């Protein structure tokens, strides 16, 4: 059975593991990052006309009172999984975006020029979403609801989690996790575990750190969604 390394944080890691088992793969969990809620004391501007969310974690970690205050506004979610999380959190009108933060900014900028929105987000994020909206004349109030930190493993931890055996494929969901995996691969005692691994990345940005060391063993999902990422497992390596 093909062993697939899952590097995303919980609770997503266990959800992905269940999907892999259903598809006939053997998941190996090695979360390389973890998320935690941040204290939120923001005052929502009264002129906000919409909410934007580019990560399911942003609503999962948001205080209930904050969600309640925003739930009546139109909510623009980056993709399917984030849209599901927004609806589950209590948002009443959720629009599912194209799956990519840059594309979401482009999709909503035209209708929001000169207006203000609330952006629920993480402390660790790429600035391009806010930059594109600002360039289009959209006022963005970013409210950071969670932080992302790396998880430090010693060599023995990694060997134990991988049962001392190599993995045929590794799923990469973030650039931070991709860079962390490169760091593990550089350790002399761990290098052999990844010598023939196929690295499957959610996007070009996620792939960049590992491409520098794995080259043609890196493949990128056709869309930045888990369905497209898992579809790579069924393609010839």
C-alpha positions in Angstrom: 0.0 0.0 0.0 1.3 3.4 -1.0 2.3 5.5 2.1 1.4 9.2 1.9 2.8 11.7 4.3 0.3 14.3 5.6 2.0 17.5 6.8 -0.9 19.8 7.4 -2.0 20.8 10.9 -4.8 19.2 12.9 -7.8 18.9 12.7 -7.3 18.9 8.9 -4.6 16.2 9.1 -6.9 13.6 10.5 -9.6 14.5 8.0 -7.2 14.1 5.2 -6.0 10.8 6.6 -9.6 9.4 6.5 -9.9 10.5 2.9 -6.6 8.8 2.0 -7.8 5.5 3.7 -11.0 5.6 1.7 -9.0 6.0 -1.5 -6.8 3.0 -0.6 -3.7 4.8 0.6 -1.9 4.5 3.9 -1.7 7.9 5.6 1.4 8.8 7.7 0.7 11.9 9.9 3.5 14.4 10.5 2.0 17.8 11.0 4.7 20.4 10.5 2.7 23.4 11.7 0.0 24.0 14.3 -2.6 26.8 14.7 -3.7 28.5 17.8 -6.3 31.2 18.5 -5.3 34.8 19.1 -7.0 37.2 21.4 -9.3 39.4 19.3 -10.3 42.8 20.7 -11.1 44.5 17.4 -13.9 47.0 17.0 -15.8 46.4 13.8 -16.1 49.5 11.6 -19.7 50.4 11.1 -19.2 51.0 7.3 -18.1 47.4 6.5 -20.2 46.0 3.7 -18.7 42.4 3.4 -16.4 39.9 5.0 -13.6 38.0 3.3 -12.0 34.8 4.5 -9.1 33.0 2.9 -8.6 30.2 5.4 -11.0 28.0 7.2 -8.8 28.4 10.3 -9.7 32.1 10.4 -13.4 31.3 11.2 -12.6 28.1 13.2 -10.5 30.2 15.7 -12.7 33.3 15.6 -14.6 34.2 18.8 -18.3 33.5 18.5 -19.1 37.1 19.4 -17.1 38.3 16.4 -18.8 35.9 14.0 -22.2 36.9 15.4 -21.4 40.5 14.7 -20.5 39.8 11.1 -22.8 36.9 10.2 -25.3 39.1 8.5 -22.8 40.6 6.0 -22.1 38.9 2.6 -19.1 36.5 3.2 -16.6 35.9 0.4 -14.8 32.6 1.1 -11.7 31.6 -0.9 -12.9 28.1 -1.8 -15.1 25.1 -1.0 -13.7 24.1 2.3 -13.5 27.6 3.6 -17.0 28.3 2.5 -18.2 25.2 4.4 -16.4 26.4 7.5 -18.0 29.9 7.2 -21.5 28.4 6.9 -20.9 26.1 9.8 -19.7 29.1 11.9 -22.9 30.9 11.3 -22.5 33.2 8.3 -25.8 33.5 6.5 -24.7 34.4 3.0 -21.5 32.8 1.8 -20.1 33.0 -1.7 -17.6 30.3 -2.7 -14.6 31.8 -4.5 -12.2 30.3 -7.1 -9.9 28.6 -4.5 -7.0 31.1 -4.7 -6.6 34.2 -2.6 -5.3 36.3 -5.5 -8.1 35.2 -7.7 -10.7 35.9 -4.9 -9.3 39.5 -4.6 -9.6 40.0 -8.3 -13.2 38.6 -8.3 -14.5 40.8 -5.6 -12.5 44.0 -6.1 -14.7 45.5 -8.8 -17.9 45.4 -6.8 -16.3 46.7 -3.6 -14.2 49.7 -4.9 -14.6 52.6 -2.5 -16.1 50.4 0.2 -14.8 48.8 3.4 -14.6 45.1 4.2 -13.5 43.0 7.2 -10.9 40.4 6.5 -10.6 37.4 8.9 -7.1 36.0 8.7 -4.1 34.6 10.3 -1.1 36.4 11.6 1.1 34.5 9.2 -0.1 35.2 5.7 0.9 36.5 2.3 0.1 40.2 1.7 -1.0 39.9 -1.9 -4.8 39.6 -1.1 -4.8 42.8 0.9 -2.5 44.5 -1.6 -4.7 43.8 -4.6 -7.9 45.0 -2.8 -6.2 48.1 -1.6 -5.0 48.8 -5.1 -8.6 48.6 -6.3 -9.7 51.1 -3.7 -11.1 48.7 -1.2 -10.6 49.5 2.5 -9.6 46.3 4.3 -9.8 45.9 8.0 -7.7 42.8 8.8 -8.6 40.9 12.0 -6.1 38.3 12.9 -7.9 35.4 14.7 -5.1 32.8 14.7 -1.4 32.2 14.5 0.6 29.5 12.8 3.8 28.1 14.3 6.2 25.3 13.2 6.4 22.1 15.2 9.9 21.0 16.1 10.7 17.3 15.9 13.9 15.6 16.7 15.2 12.9 14.4 13.9 10.1 16.6 10.4 11.6 16.5 10.4 11.7 12.7 11.8 8.1 12.4 9.1 6.8 14.8 6.3 8.6 13.0 7.5 7.2 9.6 8.1 3.8 11.2 11.7 4.0 10.0 10.5 3.6 6.4 10.4 6.0 3.4 7.2 7.5 2.1 6.2 7.3 -1.5 4.4 10.7 -1.5 4.1 13.8 0.7 1.2 16.2 0.6 2.2 19.9 1.1 -0.5 22.5 1.9 1.6 25.6 2.9 4.9 27.2 2.1 5.7 27.1 5.8 5.3 23.3 5.9 7.1 22.9 2.7 10.1 24.8 4.0 10.0 22.8 7.3 10.0 19.5 5.3 13.1 20.7 3.4 14.8 21.3 6.8 14.0 17.7 7.9 15.3 16.3 4.6 18.6 18.1 5.1 19.3 16.1 8.3 21.8 13.3 7.6 19.8 10.7 9.6 16.5 11.5 7.8 17.6 12.1 4.2 17.1 8.4 3.2 13.4 8.6 4.2 12.7 11.0 1.4 15.1 9.9 -1.3 12.3 8.7 -3.7 9.4 10.7 -2.4 7.0 12.5 -4.8 6.1 15.9 -3.3 2.6 17.0 -4.1 2.0 20.7 -3.6 -1.3 22.7 -3.4 0.1 25.6 -5.4 3.2 27.0 -7.1 4.0 29.1 -4.0 3.8 26.0 -1.7 6.0 24.0 -4.1 8.8 26.6 -4.2 10.8 25.6 -1.1 10.9 21.9 -2.0 11.5 22.4 -5.7 15.0 23.7 -4.9 16.0 20.3 -3.5 13.6 17.8 -5.2 13.3 19.2 -8.7 11.3 16.9 -10.9 9.9 15.0 -8.0 7.5 17.9 -7.3 4.1 18.1 -8.8 1.5 20.9 -8.4 -2.3 20.5 -8.1 -4.3 21.9 -11.0 -6.3 24.0 -8.6 -5.5 25.0 -5.0 -8.0 22.5 -3.5 -7.5 19.2 -1.8 -9.5 17.3 -4.4 -7.0 18.4 -7.0 -4.1 17.6 -4.7 -5.3 14.1 -4.0 -6.0 13.5 -7.7 -2.2 13.7 -8.2 -1.8 10.5 -6.3 -3.6 8.6 -9.1 -1.4 9.9 -11.8 1.8 8.1 -12.9 4.8 9.5 -11.1 
